[in-house]
Amino acid sequence: SRESRESHPTSAEEKPGFIILLTEAMASQAKKHTDHYLSKKLMTRFESLQAVADWAGLEASVLGEHIRQYNAIAEKNNKMTTTTTTTTMGKEEKKGEQRDNGGDDRGGGRGEGPYGKMYFHNTPIDTQGGFLAGVVVPAIHYTMGGLKIAPNASVVTKDGHVLEWLVAGGEVSGGMHGKNRLGGNALTECVVFGRVIGKRVVKAMTGANTFTPKAADRGASPSGGEAKASALRKISMEELQQHAKHDDCWVALHGKVYDLTDFVDEHPAGPEAILQNAGADGTAEFEAIHSQSILDDFDAIGELLTADRHNDA
């Protein structure tokens, strides 16, 4: 009815899929979940079967007949489920439910009824009781498989060749999680590789130095990285001191100058640890906590003039 639809505005007729119908007894067996679905308005509580029928766009008599048939199948299947006991030293021990599967050896067997359902807990359904109902719709959860990528998100061919500027991230890439993936990793890989790709693009377009994968991970030869290091321009302490702000942060470490502007807010220990050395030689503070190998993941923008360096010993 129109009045019932207004009280339960999300009509089942408005969505594709199928209806899940629970009694209050059934819902209590999964209270944590049903309470969540109710709070998200994915399920609705109904006081009567008539209210469910109105919401679902069905005749109450038709819905009632389906429940009657369900109860009949449940009764037949429940009679096939027996509780066995054995006697050990004069004591009876309950072994639990067993099914007479009629010789079906497919693993678990098949129950009576059109869908082969075997277990019918919380039956018979009382058509006079309260109900919870919602619409279940199919959805793509996660797509496994895809393109193989390098740590810097470059696509890798079948023969192992890295296509430097064909990049991929997220579900289009594959192999990251094998045949399945850990819960929560789907969005994580989108964010992680999206950031890797974004920073690479910015650097390629503007020349801005960002936190990037080391040369070996990009498929470049080690000699290429060494050649680049030898070609670094010389930077004086005076120039270094001009880049001592949150949005323009250079730091000298072990004789090289790094633009850490884009890494300041990503630093695990917080931005302050970097900003206190902004525009200065932070080698002493750095080596008190980190090993020099960490710098392999950063691209230096220049070399600090020898006369301006702190003693690295």
Beta strands, then each sheet from edge to edge (+ up, - down):
strand 1: 18-23
strand 2: 43-46
strand 3: 81-88
strand 4: 91-99
strand 5: 131-136
strand 6: 154-156
strand 7: 162-167
strand 8: 233-235
strand 9: 244-245
strand 10: 248-253
strand 11: 256-259
strand 12: 280-281
strand 13: 302-304
sheet 1: 1+ 5- 2+
sheet 2: 3+ 4-
sheet 3: 6+ 7-
sheet 4: 8+ 13+ 11- 10+ 9-
sheet 5: 8+ 13+ 11- 10+ 12+
end
